[in-house]
Amino acid sequence: MNFFEHQDRARKQSRWLMVVFVLAVLAIVASINLILLLVMGVTGYQTGEQPLAPLEMMTTNLPLLAGGAIASISVIGLASLFKTASLRSGGGQVARQLGGTLVESDTRDASRRRLRNVVEEIALASGVPVPEIYVLEQESGINAFAAGYTPADAAVAVTRGALEKLDRNELQGVIAHEFSHILNGDMRINIRLMGALFGILLLAIIGRRVLIHSHFAGRSRDKNGAAVLLIAFGLMAVGYVGLFFGRWIKAAVSRQREYLADASAVQFTRDPDSIGGALKKIAVYSEASYLDADTEEISHMLFGDGQKMMMFSTHPPLHERISRVDPDFQAEELDRLAAKIQREQLQARKHAERAREDAVGPGQGMFDAGSIVDQIGNPDWERMLMAAAIAASIPDNIAHAAHSTEWAPEVLFYTLLDRDVEIREQQLLVVAESMGADSEAQVRSLLQSAGLAAPEQRLPLLEVAFPALKRRPPDFVARVLETVKLLVESDGRIDVFEYLLARVITKHLWESYNPNRVRLAGGKTIGACGREIVQVLGVLALHGHESVESAREAMQAGYDSLGLSLPIELPDRRDWVEILDSALPKLDRLRPAEKEKLVAALVEVVQHDGSLAASELELLRVICDLVHVPLPLLTAPQQTSLQS
């Protein structure tokens, strides 16, 4: 199952979840009305009234039953809306509710630096913004989760137990598992589940509290005691109905997704021992994956079971998960692992160093359209090696600045600096006028200490700086974006990277502030967007080929792969920015399966002439990013500047 099939599945699961939620609410409403009928019957019996037949009792008390139904639906609906609204600030809100602390960019803790490096490498390899990173300091079990509406507002959290007990390879497997949830739309379903289940589970809480209050208040001894106890036990029963449905919904939605995320982690790391080792350690350690915090609401989001003895576990049995990723697994291995842990402390593996030594240089060979499509949302180990190599090539002071809340805007400006000295001075003047002299001085210091950023470092720097930038106030971020626009226009021309930076950073920041307004796919077909597709194929072809004829042939290759019947006409080379601005929002509404065809056609255009330039890949990446397709890390031999 590839990225686009995952998105289709996520949309179907969302619809299925809504149907089940409605059925659960109806079951709860029916239960509450049954309680009301029983209470009225008991009360009537105690007062000596003539008992009524059930149907007559319902008819007589119809207004009361209707009021009870409306009240029940209102409580569940409002509670669900309240919970969902409280999570609109992004995945970090969920992490903070569980006691998570943000991993700062300048942390001196070695385990936190290792975690940050692993998350950044996987984000760069996947082609998504680096998420916020949290640690649950009070939790000794081995666990983790990803939360958020979209990749732009995502957060990844791990427990202190995971940091201390997992080596780098195993931690990489766990984080790769969580990135599978980020890339494949599972997070949005998780947030919706939290909102829906909060409304249902609220009645369980009410039922338990009423029962406890009735018991301690001694109400069973007064004349209305029987009715009160009946209400208490009835509400408790309703609560358990809600709890039953809630856990069943979570288990039904979660189990298969966990298997898929485990498989994605193996493909990502190309090492079954990464996630397999983490799962085995969960099986060995007494703390397992359990958390001290109340995990009832988020149990379906965790890497492993958060509580013991859960009805309808949200995760498959641990031994089954291990056997899926390691078919040769034998139970005796756990005994040997337990003995090893008792004999020696855990040793961190040296995968980062090996990655830097083994990673190939950029731009080796051509790409296969099918393999790229398969890697979207599920990048392979080679992308990981590339990401590690690029991250290692960034000077330490530049990397530190990208992680810093104070310096992140200047890193963006630094990546836009032109190679022409005269133009560069104009850009620095723009920074001084727009952001102040201190900001200009910071950009100059970055330039003087490291020189201009290498082409293959610029996009990774943008992605690394994103978490720090979005922690600044919105009005300040608006000034930064305005400055980016001025820098792009300062030399009277727009090249691919300048366009890429302005569009991508604006999109990601807007989505991080408005996650509930983001739609990751629509219902349009290739045929309905034929004109826009032809225009985008033409723009991409013109920017990657020397002659008009070769561009037309490349466009034809992509066009033929889609089976379109529109006439082919290359757009004006000077209009590429306007064309993309107009066409991409419409292409973002394509169905996931149609986006898969679009990406395959774009790849055919890019590599039609047998050569690749960094500018082609940058433009390909911005097209994919702006239609919510996270293109994995791709590199090319050299950078060429395209102007309009």
N, C-alpha and C positions, 0 to 999 in steps of 0.2 A: 504494500500500500504506500503510494507516494504522497507528496505534500498536498496535491490537489484532491486526491481521494480522501485524505484525512479531513480536508476542509468540508467536502461534501458530507462525510460521515458526521462531522461536528454539527452541521446545520440540521441534519436529520435527527441527531440526538437532542438538539435543542427543542425541536418540535415535539418529539416523543416525550421529553421531560415536561413540557407544558401540559400535554394531555394527561400524563400520570399525576401531575400536581393538581389539576382540576378534579380528577377522580378522587384523590386523597382528600381534598377539601370537601367534596360532596359526601364522602364517607364520614368525615368528622361532623359535618352538619347533621347528617342523619342520626349519628350517635347522640349528639346533644339534644336533638328533638325527642329521641327515645327516652333520655334521662328526664326531660321535662314531663313527658307523659307519665312516666313511672312516679315521679314526685307528686304530680297532681292526683294520681290514683291513690297513693299512700295517704296523702293529706285528706282526701275525701273520705277514705275509709276511717281515719282516726276521728274525723268530725261527725261521722254517722251519715254522710250523704249517700244517696242511692248510687251504686256503681254504674258507670256507663260502659257500653261496648266500645272497643278500641276505635272503630271508625267514627262513632258518634263523639267520642272524646276528642279525636283529632278535629272533627268539624266544629265542635263547640269552642275549641281553644285555638282555632286557626290563626287569629291575630298574634297570640302569644308565640306560637311555633314559628310564624313568619318573622316575628321580631327576633327570636333566638337565632334563626338562620342568618338574618341580616347582620346581627351582632357578631356571630362566629366568623362569617366571611369578612366582615370589616376588620376584626382583630387580626386574622391571618393575613389579609391583604395589606393592611397598613403596616404591620410588623415586617412583612417581606419587603415592602417598599422602603421602609426606614432603614433596614439592614443593607439593602442594595445601595441606597443613597450614601450611607456611611462609608461604603467601600469605593466611592467614586474617585477618591484621591489617589488611587493606584494600589499596586501590590504592597508597597511599603506599609500601608495602613494595616494590612493583615499581619505582617511581620511584627509591627509595633504592638498590636493587640496581644500577641503571644509573648511579649517581653523582649523582642529582638532589638539589638543595638546595631546601628549603621557602621559598616566598615569604612573608616575614613581613608582618604587617599594617602595620607602621610603616616599611616599606622606603622609602629615599630615592632609589632607582634609578628613573629616569623610565620606562625600558622595562618594568620589573617592575610599576610602578604601572599602566601602560597595560594590561599583561596581566591584572592583577588586576581592573581595571575591566571589561574585556571579558568575562572569565569570570563575574563577578558579574551583569552585565547579562543575559547569556544564561541564567544560572541563574534569575534572577528572572522573566524572560519565560517560561521553560519550566515553572516551578512545581516545581522540585526544589531540595534543599539545595545550597548553594554547595560544590563539591568542594575538597579540598586542591589547592594549586597548586605545581608544582615546575618548576625550570629545570635542564636538563642543561648545565652551564656549559662543559664541555670539548668540546662537540659543535658544529662549525661548519656542518654540513649543516642543511637546513631540514626539520624533522620534528617530530612530536608524537604523543602517544598518551593514551588514557584507560584506566584500569584500576580494578578493584574488583569486588565481588560484586553490589552494589546501589548506587543513587544515594546512599544514606546513607553509604557508606564509599568513595565514588569519589575518584579523584585524576586531575588533568590535568597532564601534563608537556609542556613544549616545549623545544626546543633553543635554545642561545644564538644559533645561526645564524638561527633563525626570528625571534627578537626583534630582531635587528640588521638583517635583510634584508627583512622584511615590513613594510608600512605597516599602519596600524590596520585598514583595510578588509580587507586580505588576512589579517591575524591573526584577525579576526573570522570570516572564512570557514573558516579551519582549526579554530578552536575550535567553531564551529557543527557542523562535520563530526564532531568528537570527541563533542559532546553528542548527536548522533544515535546514536552507539554506546552512550552512557550510557542514553538514554531507551528504546532499543529492545531492550535485553537482550543486546546483543552482548558486553558486558564479561564477563558470567558465562560465556559460551561460551569467550571468550578465556582466562580463568583455568583453566577445565577443560582446554582444549587444552594450556596450559602444563604442567599436572600430568601429563596423559596422555603428552605427547610427551617429557617429561623421562625417564620410565621407559624409553621406546623408545630415545631417543638415548643413554641411559647405556650401552647395549650397544655403540653405535658408538664411544663414548669408550674403553670397555674393549678393543674390538677393535684400535683404533689403538695404544693403549698396549702391548698384548701384542706387536704386530708390531714396534714400535720397540724394545722391550726385547729381543726375540729377535734383532733385527739387531745391536744394539750388544753383546750378550752373546756373540755368535759361536757360538750353539748349533748352527748348521748343520753344524759340523765334528765333533760328538760322535756317538755311536752312536744317540742318540735324536733327532738333528737333524731328520730328515725328518718325524717325528711332530710335533715342536714347531713346525716351520715350517708344517705343515699346519693345526695348531690356530690358529697366528697368522693365516695367510691366511684360514682359515675364519671366525674371529671377526671379522676385518675385513670379510669378505663379509656376515656377519650384521649388522654395524654399518651397512653400506651399505643393506641391506634395511630396517633401521629408519629410516635417514635418508631413504630413498626414500619409505616410507610416511608418515613424519612430514611431509615437505615436500608430499607430494601431499594429505594431509588438510588441512593449513593452506591450501594454494592453493584447494582445492575449497570450503572454508568461507568464505574471506576475499574472493575476488574480487567476487562479486555484492554483498556487503555494502558494499564500498567504493564501487561505483556508487550504491547507495541512499543512503549517507551523503553523497556529493557532491551528489546531487539535493536532499537535505534541507537542506544548507547553502545552496544557491541559493534555496530557498523561504524559508528563515529570514532571510537577508540581503536578499532580493529584488534581488540584484545578482550576475550571473554572473561579473563581474570580481573578486569577492572571493576565492572559492576558485579561480577560473580564473587570477587573477593569481598566487596562491601556486604553483599547479602550473606555470605558465610560468616562474616564477623558479627552481623546482627544475630545470626543463629547461635553463635558461641557465647557472646557476652551476656551476662545476667540482665543487664539493663535493656538488651535487645534494641528495639527502635521506639520504646515507650517514652512518652513525655509526661512530665508532672503537670503541665498546664492542661486545662480543659480542652480536649480536642474533638468534642462531639461535633461541632460545626464544621471543622476543617479536616476531618479524618480522611475524606476522599482526596485531599490535595497532597497528602504526605507521601514521602518515598516509601515508608514502611508503616505498618500498623502503629497507631499512636497510643492505643489502649489495649489492655489484656481483656480476654473474654468478651469480645464484642459480638453481638448478634449481627448477622449479615456483614461479615468483615468486608471492608472496602478493598482489600488486597488479596490476591491469590495466596494459597499456602506458600510459605517460604521455601520449602524443599522443591515445590513445583517451579517456582521462579528460578531457583538455582539450576535445576535440571534443564530448563528451557535454554539458558545461556551456556550451560556446560553439560552436554549430553553424557559425558563420561563421569559425571559426579557420582561419588559413593558416600554414603553417610559416614563411613569411617574417617573421611577427610576432616570432618568437623572435630573429631576426637584429636586428631593430630594437630589441627590448628589450635585447639584449646591448649594442648600441651606446649606448643611453641610460644603462645602468648604468655603462658606462665613462666617460661624459661628466660625469655628475653624481651626487651622493649622493642616497640615497632621501629623499623628503619624506613626512612623516606627514600623513595626511588628517585633516580636522576633522569626522569623523562624530559624535563625542560632542556637540560644540557644535551641529551641525545638528539632531541628535536632540532636544536640549533646546529648540531654537527651534520645531521643527516638530511636536513631540508634542502630540496633542490632549489636552484635559482629560479627567478621569475621567467615566465614566458616560454617554457620548454614544451614544444609540441602543440598539436591542435586539440580541439575539444569535440566531443561527440554530443550532439544535441540530446539524445536519449539519456546519456549518463548525467548531463547537467540537470535535466529535468528530474531525474531520480534523486539527485543530491539536494534539491531544494527542500529545505526543512529537515534534511537528513544528511549533512555533509560527511564525507569520509575522512579517513585518517590522514590522507595527503593534505587536505585543507587544514587540518590541525597542525601539521608540520609547517605548512606555509605561514600560518598565523603566528606560531611560536618564533619562526625565523624573523618575520617582520617586526614583531614585538621586541625581539632582542636587538634588532638593528636601530631602534629609536634611541637617541642619546638619553641618558638617565635624567638630565635636567629637563628635557622636553617632556618625557614621560611623566615626571613628577608634576610639571606644570599642568599637563592635561588632566591629572587627577585632582588638581586643586580647585576649590570653588572660586578662589580669588583670581586664578590665572587662566581658567578655562576659556573665557572670552578672547583673551589675547592669543591663545593657541589657535583659535579659529581664524583670527586675523592673520596670524603668522603663516598659516597654510595657504592663504590667498596671495601672498606677496609675489610679485612678478619678478622674472629673472632680469628684466631690463632695469638698470639702476634708476633712470629718470622716472619711469613709471612707479617704481617702488617708493621713491621719495614722495610722489604725489599721494600714494596710498597711505603712507605714514602720516602725512598731513591730514588726510581724511580722518584717521583714527584720533589724532589730537583734537581736531575740531568737534568730532562727534562724541568721543568718550573721555577726552581730557588728556592732559600732558602725561599724567602718570601711566595711563594705558599705553600711550605711544612709547614711553620709555621701557615698559615691560616688553612690548613687541620687539623693540630694537635690541634689548638684552638677549632675547631668544635667538634673534637673527645672528648677533655677534658671537654667541656661544656655540652655535651648532650649524650656522649657515642655513641655506634654504632647505626646506623639507624635501626629501626624495619623493618622486611621484608615487611609489608604492606605499609610502608612509602616510600620505595625506588623509585618505579615507579612514584608515585605522585610527589616526589621531582624532578625527571628528567623532568617531564612535566611542572612543575612550573618554573624550571630554564631555560627552552628552550627559551622563549622570550628574557631574558636578555643575554643569550649566543649568540644568532644570531645577536645581535647588535654590537658584537665585530668584528674587521677586519677579513676578510677571512683567511689571513695568520696566525693570532693568533688562530683562530678556528682550523685550520689544525694541529697546535702544540698540541692543547687540544685533538684532536682525536687521534693523534699519542701517546700521553701520556696514554689515555684510553686503547689503544691497548697494550702498554707496561705493564700496570697494570694488564690487563687480563692475560697476558702471564708470569707475574713475578713469579708465584708459580708453573709453569709447568703444570697447569690444567685449564680447562675452565668449569665453571658451567653455569647453565641456565641463571641466571641473568647477568653474565658478557657478555655472548653472546648477550642477549637481549639488554643491554645498548649499546654495541658497534654498533650493526646493526641499532637499532632504531634511536639513536642520529645521526648517519652518514646519514641515509636516510632522516630524517626530515630536517637536515641542508642543505643537497644537494638540496632537493626540494624547500626549502625556497630561495636558491640562483638561482635556475633554474626552476621556476614555470611553464614556458611555455613549458618545455620539459617533463612534467609529464603526463603520461597516466594512468587514474584511472581504466581502464578495456580494454580488448581486445576482440577478436572474437573466441578464442579457446573453445573447448568443453571438457567435462569430459573425453570422449573417447580418444581425442587427447593427453591428459596429463595423461593417465592411469598409466604409469610407475612412474612418479613423485609423483602422489597422493598416490600410494601404498607405496612408500618410506617414504613419510612424515607421513602417518598413522602409519607405522612401528616404526619410530623414536619416535613419541608421545606415542605409546603403550609401548615401551621398557622403557621409562623414567617414566612411571607412575605405573608400575606393578612389583612385586617382582620376579616372575618366568617367564621363557620364555613361558611356556604354557598359563599362564593368559594373557601375552602380545599378544600372537597369537590369543587368543579368543577375546580380545578387538579390535585388528586390524580387525578381521573377522566381528565384529559387525559394525564397520564403513564402511568396504568394502561392506558388504551386502546392506547397506543403499543407496549405489551409483549404484548398479546393474552392477558392473564391472565383466569382465570375465577373467581377467589376473590371472596367478597363484600367490598365496600368498607366499611370502618369507620374513621373518623378516630380516632387514638389520643388519650389524654388529654394536653392541652397541658403538664401538669406533669411528665409522664413521659419527656420527650424525651431526657434524658441516659441514663437506664436503657435505653431502647429502642435508642439508637445503640450503647451499649456491648455490648448483647447481639447485635444484628443485624449490625453491620459485620464482625466476624470471620468470620461465615458467608458474607457476600457477597464477602469477600476470596478465597474458594475458588472463585468463578465462573470459568468458562473465559474466555479473553480476548475471544472474540466475544460472549459473554453480557455481559461488562462494558461492551462498546460499547453494547449495547442499554440497559443500566442507566443509563449516563451520559446518553444521549439522552433517556430518560424523565425524569431529574432536571432537565435543562435545560428540558424542556417545562413542568414544574411551576413552576420558578422564574419563568419569564417569562409565565405564563398570563394574569396580570392586566394585562399591558402596562407594568408598572413594575418597577424593580429597586432594591433597597436593598443597601448594603454588607454588612449582616448576612446577607442571603440568599446572597450570593456567598461570604462567609466560610464559612458552613455547607456550601454546595455543595463548596467546596474541601476542607474537612476530610473530608467523606464520600469524595471521590475519592482524597485522599491516603491515607486509612486502608485503602483497597482497592487500593493501589499503582497508581493512575492519576494521573500528573502533570498536573493541570489547568493550562493556560496562564494567564498573567496576565490577569485580568478586573477591571474597576473599575466602580463604581457611584456615583451622585450624592451619597449621604449615608449616614451611619452611624446605625443605630437600635439601641438596647439591648434585648435579649430576656432575660427573667429567668424563673427557675423557682422 
